[in-house]
Amino acid sequence: MKRLSAIGALLVAVSLLGAACTVGGPAPTDWKVKPATIKVVTGEDMDAGDEPYVIQVGFRSKLGVAGSTHVQVASQCRSGALPATDAAPNGTTVAVPAGSADVAFPQAQNLDIGDVLLGTAPLEIFGTLTFVMERDGILDSCAMTDAFESALVPVMHDALETLIASSPVPPTQEQLISLIVDNIGNFLNAVGSFLAAIIEGLGNPDDVIGVGVQILLPTAGAFTDLLNTAFSIGGVFLPGLESGFIPINGLPSSVKIRVGSLLPSAATFDFDGDAAHYVYSSTVGA
């Protein structure tokens, strides 16, 4: 009788897991993280106005798929969409020109728990580091964009390849959730360390007013609820913070970190530092 009960329980578990997956994985969607506006509350320049702009570093890496990490740079400077001189006096909100610094994530799949455990599709970790800048440098130079690409991209790539792409996919739901929470926590702590070191060593031809970090998880259904619960228990994501911002000890006020689902959303980053006070907004959309 006990054996029959155990078999019945196993069949129920398998059927529930199967219901939480799609053969071949869900249909892919193309997503973009799009800078929207920068409000200069208190400017950095002691003149008629600031020249705020955005550089984004985007990344994606598949759990358990070695060599799947990709890191890219998008910049208003490279796209020729920098603001005019003195464009933003105190109290001014400047719109970031559409498409000038977007990070695209094509062919992303929002997975349920069964998709990952049954191997129908690999889970990807997506994210962006958005550097909100104030233009001080030579007008025809993109020195800061070049510096982030040469100094930050290789470090980001290696960290993601080690923590995400080279991690084997665990066989159970509990182990999978624990691995994701632990590795994202480790990655975020690493981000704080190498951001500080790299920014300090750049020479700062333009000023970094703030850095907005977004970790975007392409989950669906029960998988989303399981991860949110795990982040709450682990102290990574505090319940009740609907905006998804999380505290990391030792990070300066100029660095804000948000964890959320890869779904249509908007986020606002308030960078109130010694040099300037900017409020930056962005959107995630298809």
Secondary structure as a PSIPRED ss2 file (coil, helix, strand):
# PSIPRED VFORMAT (PSIPRED V4.0)

   1 M C   1.000  0.000  0.000
   2 K H   0.000  1.000  0.000
   3 R H   0.000  1.000  0.000
   4 L H   0.000  1.000  0.000
   5 S H   0.000  1.000  0.000
   6 A H   0.000  1.000  0.000
   7 I H   0.000  1.000  0.000
   8 G H   0.000  1.000  0.000
   9 A H   0.000  1.000  0.000
  10 L H   0.000  1.000  0.000
  11 L H   0.000  1.000  0.000
  12 V H   0.000  1.000  0.000
  13 A H   0.000  1.000  0.000
  14 V H   0.000  1.000  0.000
  15 S H   0.000  1.000  0.000
  16 L H   0.000  1.000  0.000
  17 L H   0.000  1.000  0.000
  18 G H   0.000  1.000  0.000
  19 A H   0.000  1.000  0.000
  20 A C   1.000  0.000  0.000
  21 C C   1.000  0.000  0.000
  22 T C   1.000  0.000  0.000
  23 V C   1.000  0.000  0.000
  24 G C   1.000  0.000  0.000
  25 G C   1.000  0.000  0.000
  26 P C   1.000  0.000  0.000
  27 A C   1.000  0.000  0.000
  28 P C   1.000  0.000  0.000
  29 T E   0.000  0.000  1.000
  30 D E   0.000  0.000  1.000
  31 W E   0.000  0.000  1.000
  32 K E   0.000  0.000  1.000
  33 V E   0.000  0.000  1.000
  34 K E   0.000  0.000  1.000
  35 P E   0.000  0.000  1.000
  36 A E   0.000  0.000  1.000
  37 T E   0.000  0.000  1.000
  38 I E   0.000  0.000  1.000
  39 K E   0.000  0.000  1.000
  40 V E   0.000  0.000  1.000
  41 V E   0.000  0.000  1.000
  42 T E   0.000  0.000  1.000
  43 G C   1.000  0.000  0.000
  44 E C   1.000  0.000  0.000
  45 D C   1.000  0.000  0.000
  46 M C   1.000  0.000  0.000
  47 D C   1.000  0.000  0.000
  48 A C   1.000  0.000  0.000
  49 G C   1.000  0.000  0.000
  50 D E   0.000  0.000  1.000
  51 E C   1.000  0.000  0.000
  52 P E   0.000  0.000  1.000
  53 Y E   0.000  0.000  1.000
  54 V E   0.000  0.000  1.000
  55 I E   0.000  0.000  1.000
  56 Q E   0.000  0.000  1.000
  57 V E   0.000  0.000  1.000
  58 G E   0.000  0.000  1.000
  59 F E   0.000  0.000  1.000
  60 R E   0.000  0.000  1.000
  61 S E   0.000  0.000  1.000
  62 K E   0.000  0.000  1.000
  63 L C   1.000  0.000  0.000
  64 G C   1.000  0.000  0.000
  65 V C   1.000  0.000  0.000
  66 A C   1.000  0.000  0.000
  67 G C   1.000  0.000  0.000
  68 S C   1.000  0.000  0.000
  69 T C   1.000  0.000  0.000
  70 H E   0.000  0.000  1.000
  71 V E   0.000  0.000  1.000
  72 Q E   0.000  0.000  1.000
  73 V E   0.000  0.000  1.000
  74 A E   0.000  0.000  1.000
  75 S E   0.000  0.000  1.000
  76 Q C   1.000  0.000  0.000
  77 C C   1.000  0.000  0.000
  78 R C   1.000  0.000  0.000
  79 S C   1.000  0.000  0.000
  80 G C   1.000  0.000  0.000
  81 A C   1.000  0.000  0.000
  82 L C   1.000  0.000  0.000
  83 P C   1.000  0.000  0.000
  84 A C   1.000  0.000  0.000
  85 T C   1.000  0.000  0.000
  86 D C   1.000  0.000  0.000
  87 A C   1.000  0.000  0.000
  88 A E   0.000  0.000  1.000
  89 P C   1.000  0.000  0.000
  90 N C   1.000  0.000  0.000
  91 G C   1.000  0.000  0.000
  92 T E   0.000  0.000  1.000
  93 T E   0.000  0.000  1.000
  94 V E   0.000  0.000  1.000
  95 A E   0.000  0.000  1.000
  96 V C   1.000  0.000  0.000
  97 P C   1.000  0.000  0.000
  98 A C   1.000  0.000  0.000
  99 G C   1.000  0.000  0.000
 100 S C   1.000  0.000  0.000
 101 A C   1.000  0.000  0.000
 102 D C   1.000  0.000  0.000
 103 V E   0.000  0.000  1.000
 104 A E   0.000  0.000  1.000
 105 F E   0.000  0.000  1.000
 106 P E   0.000  0.000  1.000
 107 Q E   0.000  0.000  1.000
 108 A E   0.000  0.000  1.000
 109 Q C   1.000  0.000  0.000
 110 N C   1.000  0.000  0.000
 111 L E   0.000  0.000  1.000
 112 D C   1.000  0.000  0.000
 113 I H   0.000  1.000  0.000
 114 G H   0.000  1.000  0.000
 115 D H   0.000  1.000  0.000
 116 V H   0.000  1.000  0.000
 117 L H   0.000  1.000  0.000
 118 L C   1.000  0.000  0.000
 119 G C   1.000  0.000  0.000
 120 T C   1.000  0.000  0.000
 121 A C   1.000  0.000  0.000
 122 P C   1.000  0.000  0.000
 123 L C   1.000  0.000  0.000
 124 E E   0.000  0.000  1.000
 125 I E   0.000  0.000  1.000
 126 F E   0.000  0.000  1.000
 127 G E   0.000  0.000  1.000
 128 T E   0.000  0.000  1.000
 129 L E   0.000  0.000  1.000
 130 T E   0.000  0.000  1.000
 131 F E   0.000  0.000  1.000
 132 V E   0.000  0.000  1.000
 133 M E   0.000  0.000  1.000
 134 E E   0.000  0.000  1.000
 135 R C   1.000  0.000  0.000
 136 D C   1.000  0.000  0.000
 137 G C   1.000  0.000  0.000
 138 I C   1.000  0.000  0.000
 139 L C   1.000  0.000  0.000
 140 D C   1.000  0.000  0.000
 141 S C   1.000  0.000  0.000
 142 C C   1.000  0.000  0.000
 143 A H   0.000  1.000  0.000
 144 M H   0.000  1.000  0.000
 145 T H   0.000  1.000  0.000
 146 D H   0.000  1.000  0.000
 147 A H   0.000  1.000  0.000
 148 F H   0.000  1.000  0.000
 149 E H   0.000  1.000  0.000
 150 S H   0.000  1.000  0.000
 151 A H   0.000  1.000  0.000
 152 L H   0.000  1.000  0.000
 153 V H   0.000  1.000  0.000
 154 P H   0.000  1.000  0.000
 155 V H   0.000  1.000  0.000
 156 M H   0.000  1.000  0.000
 157 H H   0.000  1.000  0.000
 158 D H   0.000  1.000  0.000
 159 A H   0.000  1.000  0.000
 160 L H   0.000  1.000  0.000
 161 E H   0.000  1.000  0.000
 162 T H   0.000  1.000  0.000
 163 L H   0.000  1.000  0.000
 164 I H   0.000  1.000  0.000
 165 A H   0.000  1.000  0.000
 166 S C   1.000  0.000  0.000
 167 S C   1.000  0.000  0.000
 168 P C   1.000  0.000  0.000
 169 V C   1.000  0.000  0.000
 170 P C   1.000  0.000  0.000
 171 P C   1.000  0.000  0.000
 172 T C   1.000  0.000  0.000
 173 Q H   0.000  1.000  0.000
 174 E H   0.000  1.000  0.000
 175 Q H   0.000  1.000  0.000
 176 L H   0.000  1.000  0.000
 177 I H   0.000  1.000  0.000
 178 S H   0.000  1.000  0.000
 179 L H   0.000  1.000  0.000
 180 I H   0.000  1.000  0.000
 181 V H   0.000  1.000  0.000
 182 D H   0.000  1.000  0.000
 183 N H   0.000  1.000  0.000
 184 I H   0.000  1.000  0.000
 185 G H   0.000  1.000  0.000
 186 N H   0.000  1.000  0.000
 187 F H   0.000  1.000  0.000
 188 L H   0.000  1.000  0.000
 189 N H   0.000  1.000  0.000
 190 A H   0.000  1.000  0.000
 191 V H   0.000  1.000  0.000
 192 G H   0.000  1.000  0.000
 193 S H   0.000  1.000  0.000
 194 F H   0.000  1.000  0.000
 195 L H   0.000  1.000  0.000
 196 A H   0.000  1.000  0.000
 197 A H   0.000  1.000  0.000
 198 I H   0.000  1.000  0.000
 199 I H   0.000  1.000  0.000
 200 E H   0.000  1.000  0.000
 201 G H   0.000  1.000  0.000
 202 L C   1.000  0.000  0.000
 203 G C   1.000  0.000  0.000
 204 N C   1.000  0.000  0.000
 205 P C   1.000  0.000  0.000
 206 D C   1.000  0.000  0.000
 207 D E   0.000  0.000  1.000
 208 V E   0.000  0.000  1.000
 209 I E   0.000  0.000  1.000
 210 G E   0.000  0.000  1.000
 211 V E   0.000  0.000  1.000
 212 G E   0.000  0.000  1.000
 213 V E   0.000  0.000  1.000
 214 Q E   0.000  0.000  1.000
 215 I E   0.000  0.000  1.000
 216 L E   0.000  0.000  1.000
 217 L E   0.000  0.000  1.000
 218 P C   1.000  0.000  0.000
 219 T E   0.000  0.000  1.000
 220 A C   1.000  0.000  0.000
 221 G C   1.000  0.000  0.000
 222 A H   0.000  1.000  0.000
 223 F H   0.000  1.000  0.000
 224 T H   0.000  1.000  0.000
 225 D H   0.000  1.000  0.000
 226 L H   0.000  1.000  0.000
 227 L H   0.000  1.000  0.000
 228 N H   0.000  1.000  0.000
 229 T H   0.000  1.000  0.000
 230 A H   0.000  1.000  0.000
 231 F H   0.000  1.000  0.000
 232 S H   0.000  1.000  0.000
 233 I H   0.000  1.000  0.000
 234 G H   0.000  1.000  0.000
 235 G C   1.000  0.000  0.000
 236 V C   1.000  0.000  0.000
 237 F C   1.000  0.000  0.000
 238 L C   1.000  0.000  0.000
 239 P C   1.000  0.000  0.000
 240 G C   1.000  0.000  0.000
 241 L C   1.000  0.000  0.000
 242 E C   1.000  0.000  0.000
 243 S C   1.000  0.000  0.000
 244 G C   1.000  0.000  0.000
 245 F E   0.000  0.000  1.000
 246 I E   0.000  0.000  1.000
 247 P C   1.000  0.000  0.000
 248 I C   1.000  0.000  0.000
 249 N C   1.000  0.000  0.000
 250 G C   1.000  0.000  0.000
 251 L C   1.000  0.000  0.000
 252 P C   1.000  0.000  0.000
 253 S C   1.000  0.000  0.000
 254 S C   1.000  0.000  0.000
 255 V E   0.000  0.000  1.000
 256 K E   0.000  0.000  1.000
 257 I E   0.000  0.000  1.000
 258 R E   0.000  0.000  1.000
 259 V E   0.000  0.000  1.000
 260 G E   0.000  0.000  1.000
 261 S E   0.000  0.000  1.000
 262 L C   1.000  0.000  0.000
 263 L C   1.000  0.000  0.000
 264 P C   1.000  0.000  0.000
 265 S E   0.000  0.000  1.000
 266 A E   0.000  0.000  1.000
 267 A E   0.000  0.000  1.000
 268 T E   0.000  0.000  1.000
 269 F E   0.000  0.000  1.000
 270 D E   0.000  0.000  1.000
 271 F E   0.000  0.000  1.000
 272 D E   0.000  0.000  1.000
 273 G C   1.000  0.000  0.000
 274 D C   1.000  0.000  0.000
 275 A C   1.000  0.000  0.000
 276 A C   1.000  0.000  0.000
 277 H E   0.000  0.000  1.000
 278 Y E   0.000  0.000  1.000
 279 V E   0.000  0.000  1.000
 280 Y E   0.000  0.000  1.000
 281 S E   0.000  0.000  1.000
 282 S E   0.000  0.000  1.000
 283 T E   0.000  0.000  1.000
 284 V E   0.000  0.000  1.000
 285 G E   0.000  0.000  1.000
 286 A C   1.000  0.000  0.000
